[in-house]
Amino acid sequence: MSKMAKRTSALFTFPNPVNEISARLVAGGVVAQVALFFVTRWPLILITLAYGFVARVLAGPTLSPLGQFVTRVVTPRLPFPETFVPGPPKRFAQGMGVAFSSTALIMWFSGSHLLAVVVLCMLLTAATLESAFGICLGCKVFGLLMRIGFIPDDVCAECSNLSLRRTATL
């Protein structure tokens, strides 16, 4: 593999594990963006919101301005110890964010403003639960999909093996 191919491959990877503090702060940034949209109704906010989710699904914080700000500026300055969680459920949650933010964006630009606001309210609820309480709805859906066999166990060994989870927290 060439150096360029390795760099491109590394660029489009999602971190595993993920710093829980950073994930919650990014969710707080999503809350702020949705709230700002509700106040201003500026469509550019919806574009940046959808872009941010797509960027984070593709490459974690690497291509996301919000992700970069949180991981490089905010998190290192906080007095909290790093807490790591598995990456695949967080990536799945970001994918759900892509679905919600893109749907809202398309609805807004197609003139279905009320439906866009309803979808954004659902996204706001999920992001608020993650940022304020550490409850990741996307992670919960990911876990359910693993339990029913829709997502194979090898996608996230730590998620499917409770003994690995206990070892990781010790």
Steps between C-alpha positions, in 0.01 A plus 500: 500500500638842404548783750214693339266200526598451866435868576163488324412177680595653836304814419176306453504305824288542808673494839460194715477550790336843523549748782153521660561859616574612145196314366276673752651840420444448127138411581482828694623677186219334304250622761638853461478483119139377501403763760667770291308381195171515693577860599630623163352261238825538302520205256881518500487357853320192368769459233782519755312267736457234229859546381629453854321168541618373161858606580493328839360176354772495234798601711409562864607848602760531222280678241252655743566858617290432811683172561839668459407785735375261766788248481785749459385804699222424749554144627874537576426803719236328713589355841315172434681169452466342158226239482505276195208318341485278189511687170257299282185596696605868495558481124156343460353787706674751272344313206159548656588868530574501124154355435320752721698809401490416126128429517441833674718678243314346206161570658593861572616569145197321353269732695391252767612726783275350766622147427860623505442651844344175626805301381732758657309470829571125497869569428505764774353252748761234417788747513378645831475154657857424388652831601321555831448146628738276304208307350587418140183392320697399191719279718190341651361425152842360400493268804148384418600428139797298629278301739259404221790407271455777241848634582758218524691457827835556325405863423551580868653221706490713814129572448413132470731368774420625850825360641697725263296798618580427863870460421507829311357691795745361758 
